[in-house]
């Protein structure tokens, strides 16, 4: 009788455990997995190619192993589960996800899941199968080509030296010869005139302009007159259309718009002043270093007079324009996002490096 009772009790316990496992897995699949995929996979999964902090959450083993700080999930222990501590943290610098606190319902689901023992039927794929490098090699980062001082390279040796007219031509020709290619023949004068108009002004030449410059560039000898070509380039650079065309490229870098975008898209009444400042800078051939200083710190530069003071202030429109969530009621959050956007644009525009991730993470170049 005792043996039967023990057997029956064991069978009932096994059945109860199996039912519990089934409920736990069903809960994970219906509530927890969708939440992890929606809020966490973007920065912590094999598919996204990102493992910030050395952490992945797309497998059971990865969650249990955790990242640089330790196990992300410890079954039945909310205190030891760093994932739960991060999503409930009141410290905005430590809170995950960094874009904002999770909905209360999602937090409650993750709490219940951990307390259930964190049932997870996902493949026990070893974390070691996905290479994760978290150590920062500062010296190697400093050797990256973009952070090296400018040097004057030596001229490459080319076989057909007669083709090259300038030092830049020699580099072009060296590249062609490395691929066993030869330069094509010169374009005829009419084609060259049209190309220069489109490249420098973004506008087609009039028939009269094509006829006029073609005669000057290609006299009776048939050879292109390089002095006439230079005269055409100088004439195009003197037109206001040059600045209007090329300023558009910089305005794209500076994320120029005449409204704030974001949630309410308010009109920026005087954005046109910054637009005209950029156009005038191109037309005046303003030195690039001065162009940079005026946009980042024009209000701090000592002006020579009122006109220059006004121009410098307008230049800082670079910092003033951009996307803003003007409907944000939390003043602290609005200010932090405003500064974050300004830093991101400044580093992208002038360093060709995004430092936006440094708001929450330590990266090699940030």
C-alpha positions as CSV (number, residue, x, y, z in Angstrom):
1,X,0.0,0.0,0.0
2,X,2.8,2.4,0.9
3,X,4.6,1.6,-2.3
4,X,1.4,2.4,-4.3
5,X,0.8,5.6,-2.5
6,X,4.4,6.7,-3.2
7,X,4.0,5.8,-6.9
8,X,0.7,7.6,-7.2
9,X,2.0,10.7,-5.4
10,X,5.1,10.7,-7.7
11,X,2.9,10.4,-10.8
12,X,0.6,13.2,-9.6
13,X,3.6,15.4,-9.0
14,X,5.0,14.7,-12.4
15,X,1.7,15.5,-14.0
16,X,1.4,18.7,-12.0
17,X,4.9,19.8,-13.0
18,X,4.2,19.0,-16.6
19,X,1.0,21.1,-16.5
20,X,2.9,23.9,-14.8
21,X,5.6,23.8,-17.5
22,X,3.0,23.9,-20.2
23,X,1.3,27.0,-18.6
24,X,4.7,28.7,-18.1
25,X,5.7,28.1,-21.7
26,X,2.4,29.3,-23.0
27,X,2.7,32.4,-20.8
28,X,6.2,33.0,-22.2
29,X,5.2,32.6,-25.8
30,X,2.1,34.8,-25.4
31,X,3.4,37.6,-23.2
32,X,7.2,37.5,-22.6
33,X,8.7,36.6,-26.0
34,X,6.7,39.4,-27.8
35,X,7.8,41.9,-25.2
36,X,11.5,40.9,-25.6
37,X,11.2,41.1,-29.3
38,X,9.5,44.5,-29.3
39,X,11.6,46.3,-26.7
40,X,15.0,44.5,-26.5
41,X,16.0,42.7,-29.7
42,X,16.9,45.9,-31.4
43,X,20.0,46.2,-29.2
44,X,20.5,42.7,-27.8
45,X,20.0,40.0,-30.4
46,X,21.9,38.0,-32.9
47,X,19.5,39.1,-35.7
48,X,20.1,42.8,-35.1
49,X,23.9,42.2,-34.9
50,X,24.0,44.2,-31.7
51,X,25.0,42.9,-28.2
52,X,25.3,46.1,-26.2
53,X,26.9,45.5,-22.9
54,X,27.7,41.9,-24.0
55,X,24.0,41.0,-23.5
56,X,21.7,39.0,-25.8
57,X,18.1,38.2,-24.9
58,X,17.1,36.1,-27.9
59,X,18.0,32.7,-26.3
60,X,17.5,31.1,-22.9
61,X,21.2,30.5,-22.3
62,X,22.0,34.1,-23.3
63,X,19.6,35.5,-20.7
64,X,20.8,33.2,-18.0
65,X,24.5,34.0,-18.8
66,X,23.9,37.7,-19.1
67,X,26.4,40.3,-20.2
68,X,29.3,42.3,-18.7
69,X,27.3,43.1,-15.5
70,X,26.2,39.5,-14.8
71,X,23.2,37.2,-15.3
72,X,20.2,39.1,-16.8
73,X,17.7,36.6,-15.4
74,X,17.9,34.5,-12.3
75,X,14.8,32.3,-12.0
76,X,12.5,33.1,-9.1
77,X,14.7,36.0,-7.9
78,X,13.7,39.5,-8.9
79,X,16.5,41.0,-6.8
80,X,19.2,39.1,-8.6
81,X,17.7,39.4,-12.1
82,X,19.5,42.5,-13.6
83,X,17.0,42.6,-16.4
84,X,14.2,43.3,-14.0
85,X,16.3,45.7,-12.0
86,X,17.0,47.7,-15.2
87,X,13.4,47.9,-16.4
88,X,12.2,49.1,-13.0
89,X,15.0,51.5,-12.2
90,X,14.1,55.1,-11.4
91,X,17.6,56.2,-12.6
92,X,17.1,57.4,-16.2
93,X,20.8,56.7,-16.9
94,X,20.4,53.0,-15.9
95,X,16.8,52.5,-17.0
96,X,16.2,50.1,-19.9
97,X,15.1,50.4,-22.6
98,X,16.8,53.9,-22.9
99,X,14.0,55.3,-25.0
100,X,11.6,55.2,-22.1
101,X,10.0,53.1,-19.3
102,X,8.2,50.0,-20.3
103,X,4.4,49.9,-19.9
104,X,3.3,48.7,-16.5
105,X,1.6,45.7,-18.0
106,X,4.8,44.5,-19.6
107,X,6.7,45.0,-16.3
108,X,4.1,43.0,-14.5
109,X,4.4,40.2,-17.1
110,X,8.1,40.0,-16.8
111,X,7.8,40.0,-13.0
112,X,5.4,37.1,-13.1
113,X,7.5,35.2,-15.6
114,X,10.7,35.4,-13.4
115,X,8.7,34.4,-10.3
116,X,7.4,31.4,-12.3
117,X,11.0,30.2,-12.8
118,X,11.6,32.0,-16.1
119,X,10.3,29.1,-18.3
120,X,11.8,29.5,-21.8
121,X,11.5,26.9,-24.5
122,X,13.8,28.7,-27.0
123,X,16.8,26.9,-28.4
124,X,19.7,26.5,-26.0
125,X,22.0,28.1,-28.5
126,X,25.3,28.7,-27.0
127,X,26.2,32.3,-26.5
128,X,29.8,31.6,-27.5
129,X,28.6,30.9,-31.0
130,X,28.0,34.6,-31.5
131,X,31.3,36.6,-31.2
132,X,30.9,39.5,-28.8
133,X,33.8,41.9,-28.3
134,X,33.2,44.3,-25.5
135,X,36.8,45.3,-24.7
136,X,37.8,48.8,-25.9
137,X,41.2,49.1,-27.7
138,X,41.7,52.8,-27.5
139,X,45.1,52.8,-29.3
140,X,43.7,50.8,-32.2
141,X,40.8,53.3,-32.4
142,X,43.3,56.2,-32.5
143,X,45.0,54.6,-35.5
144,X,41.7,54.7,-37.6
145,X,42.3,56.6,-40.8
146,X,39.7,59.3,-40.1
147,X,41.6,60.4,-37.1
148,X,45.0,60.7,-38.6
149,X,46.6,64.2,-39.4
150,X,46.6,65.3,-43.0
151,X,49.8,64.4,-44.9
152,X,51.0,65.3,-48.3
153,X,51.3,62.0,-50.3
154,X,53.9,61.5,-52.9
155,X,52.9,61.6,-56.5
156,X,52.2,58.1,-58.0
157,X,54.2,56.9,-61.0
158,X,52.1,56.5,-64.1
159,X,52.9,55.2,-67.5
160,X,51.1,57.7,-69.7
161,X,52.2,60.9,-68.1
162,X,51.0,63.0,-71.0
163,X,47.3,62.4,-70.1
164,X,47.4,64.0,-66.7
165,X,47.1,67.7,-66.5
166,X,47.1,68.1,-62.7
167,X,48.3,66.1,-59.7
168,X,44.7,64.9,-59.1
169,X,44.8,63.5,-62.6
170,X,47.8,61.4,-61.7
171,X,46.0,59.8,-58.8
172,X,43.0,59.1,-61.1
173,X,45.3,57.6,-63.7
174,X,47.2,55.5,-61.2
175,X,43.8,54.0,-60.0
176,X,42.9,53.2,-63.6
177,X,46.2,51.6,-64.3
178,X,45.9,49.5,-61.2
179,X,42.8,48.0,-62.7
180,X,44.3,47.8,-66.2
181,X,42.1,50.5,-67.5
182,X,42.9,53.4,-69.8
183,X,41.5,57.0,-69.7
184,X,38.8,57.7,-72.3
185,X,39.1,60.6,-74.7
186,X,38.1,64.1,-73.8
187,X,34.5,65.2,-74.0
188,X,33.7,67.6,-76.8
189,X,33.3,71.3,-75.9
190,X,29.5,71.4,-75.9
191,X,29.3,68.4,-73.6
192,X,31.9,69.9,-71.3
193,X,30.0,73.2,-71.1
194,X,26.8,71.3,-70.1
195,X,28.6,69.2,-67.5
196,X,30.1,72.3,-65.8
197,X,26.8,74.1,-65.7
198,X,25.0,71.1,-64.1
199,X,27.9,70.3,-61.6
200,X,28.4,73.9,-60.4
201,X,24.9,75.4,-60.7
202,X,22.6,72.4,-61.0
203,X,21.0,74.2,-64.0
204,X,21.3,73.6,-67.7
205,X,23.0,76.2,-69.9
206,X,21.0,78.2,-72.3
207,X,21.6,77.5,-76.1
208,X,23.3,80.8,-76.3
209,X,25.6,80.0,-73.5
210,X,26.5,76.6,-75.0
211,X,27.3,78.3,-78.4
212,X,29.3,81.1,-76.8
213,X,31.5,78.9,-74.6
214,X,31.9,76.2,-77.1
215,X,33.5,78.6,-79.5
216,X,35.9,79.8,-76.9
217,X,36.8,76.4,-75.5
218,X,37.2,74.7,-78.9
219,X,38.8,77.0,-81.4
220,X,39.6,76.1,-85.0
221,X,42.5,73.9,-83.8
222,X,40.1,71.4,-82.3
223,X,42.1,71.1,-79.0
224,X,40.4,72.2,-75.8
225,X,41.6,75.6,-74.6
226,X,42.2,75.1,-70.9
227,X,42.3,78.8,-70.2
228,X,38.8,79.2,-71.6
229,X,37.6,76.2,-69.5
230,X,39.0,78.0,-66.4
231,X,37.3,81.2,-67.4
232,X,34.0,79.4,-67.7
233,X,34.4,77.8,-64.2
234,X,35.3,81.2,-62.7
235,X,32.2,82.8,-64.3
236,X,29.9,80.1,-62.9
237,X,31.4,80.4,-59.5
238,X,30.6,84.1,-59.5
239,X,26.9,83.5,-60.0
240,X,24.5,83.4,-57.0
241,X,23.2,80.1,-58.4
242,X,26.5,78.4,-57.3
243,X,25.8,79.0,-53.6
244,X,22.1,78.1,-54.0
245,X,23.0,74.8,-55.5
246,X,25.8,73.7,-53.2
247,X,24.3,75.1,-50.1
248,X,21.6,72.5,-50.5
249,X,24.1,69.7,-49.8
250,X,25.2,71.4,-46.5
251,X,21.6,72.1,-45.5
252,X,20.9,68.3,-45.8
253,X,23.8,67.7,-43.4
254,X,22.5,70.3,-41.0
255,X,19.0,68.7,-41.1
256,X,17.6,72.0,-42.3
257,X,13.8,72.4,-42.3
258,X,11.4,75.2,-41.8
259,X,9.4,73.4,-39.1
260,X,10.2,71.4,-35.9
261,X,8.9,68.1,-37.1
262,X,8.3,65.8,-34.2
263,X,4.9,65.6,-32.6
264,X,3.3,68.9,-33.5
265,X,5.5,70.2,-36.4
266,X,5.5,73.9,-35.5
267,X,6.8,76.4,-38.0
268,X,10.3,77.8,-37.5
269,X,9.6,81.4,-38.6
270,X,13.1,82.6,-39.2
271,X,14.7,79.4,-40.5
272,X,15.2,81.1,-43.9
273,X,17.9,83.3,-42.3
274,X,20.1,80.3,-41.6
275,X,19.4,79.0,-45.1
276,X,20.5,82.3,-46.7
277,X,23.6,82.4,-44.4
278,X,24.8,79.1,-45.8
279,X,24.1,80.2,-49.4
280,X,26.0,83.5,-48.8
281,X,28.9,81.5,-47.2
282,X,29.4,79.4,-50.4
283,X,29.1,82.4,-52.7
284,X,31.6,84.3,-50.6
285,X,34.0,81.3,-50.6
286,X,34.1,81.6,-46.8
287,X,37.0,79.5,-45.2
288,X,35.7,76.2,-44.0
289,X,37.2,76.6,-40.5
290,X,35.4,79.9,-40.1
291,X,32.2,78.4,-41.4
292,X,32.5,75.7,-38.6
293,X,33.2,78.1,-35.8
294,X,30.4,80.5,-36.7
295,X,27.8,77.7,-36.7
296,X,28.9,76.1,-33.4
297,X,29.9,79.1,-31.4
298,X,29.0,82.2,-33.4
299,X,27.4,83.9,-30.4
300,X,30.7,83.6,-28.5
301,X,33.0,85.0,-31.2
302,X,34.1,88.6,-30.8
303,X,32.4,90.5,-33.7
304,X,33.9,93.4,-35.6
305,X,30.6,95.2,-35.7
306,X,26.9,94.9,-35.5
307,X,26.5,93.4,-38.9
308,X,29.0,90.6,-38.2
309,X,27.4,90.0,-34.8
310,X,24.1,89.5,-36.4
311,X,25.6,87.1,-39.0
312,X,27.3,85.1,-36.3
313,X,24.1,84.8,-34.4
314,X,22.2,83.6,-37.5
315,X,25.0,81.0,-38.1
316,X,24.1,79.3,-34.8
317,X,20.8,78.5,-36.4
318,X,22.7,75.3,-37.1
319,X,22.0,74.4,-33.4
320,X,18.5,75.9,-33.3
321,X,16.9,74.0,-36.2
322,X,16.2,70.3,-36.1
323,X,13.5,67.9,-34.9
324,X,11.9,68.8,-31.5
325,X,9.1,67.2,-29.6
326,X,7.6,70.5,-28.6
327,X,4.6,68.7,-27.0
328,X,6.9,67.1,-24.3
329,X,5.6,68.2,-20.9
330,X,8.6,67.0,-19.0
331,X,11.0,70.0,-19.2
332,X,14.0,68.0,-18.1
333,X,13.4,65.3,-20.8
334,X,12.8,67.9,-23.5
335,X,16.1,69.7,-22.6
336,X,18.0,66.4,-22.6
337,X,16.6,65.3,-26.0
338,X,17.3,68.8,-27.4
339,X,21.0,68.7,-26.4
340,X,21.3,65.1,-27.5
341,X,20.1,66.0,-30.9
342,X,22.4,68.9,-31.2
343,X,25.5,66.8,-30.2
344,X,24.5,64.1,-32.6
345,X,24.2,66.5,-35.5
346,X,27.4,68.4,-34.6
347,X,29.5,65.3,-34.5
348,X,28.0,63.8,-37.6
349,X,28.5,67.1,-39.6
350,X,32.0,68.0,-38.5
351,X,33.6,64.7,-37.3
352,X,31.7,62.3,-39.6
353,X,31.1,60.3,-36.4
354,X,27.9,59.7,-34.5
355,X,28.3,60.2,-30.7
356,X,24.5,59.8,-30.0
357,X,25.1,56.3,-28.5
358,X,27.3,57.8,-25.9
359,X,24.2,59.1,-24.1
360,X,23.8,55.5,-22.8
361,X,26.8,53.5,-23.8
362,X,30.6,53.6,-23.9
363,X,31.8,53.1,-27.4
364,X,35.3,53.0,-29.0
365,X,35.3,56.4,-30.6
366,X,32.6,58.3,-28.5
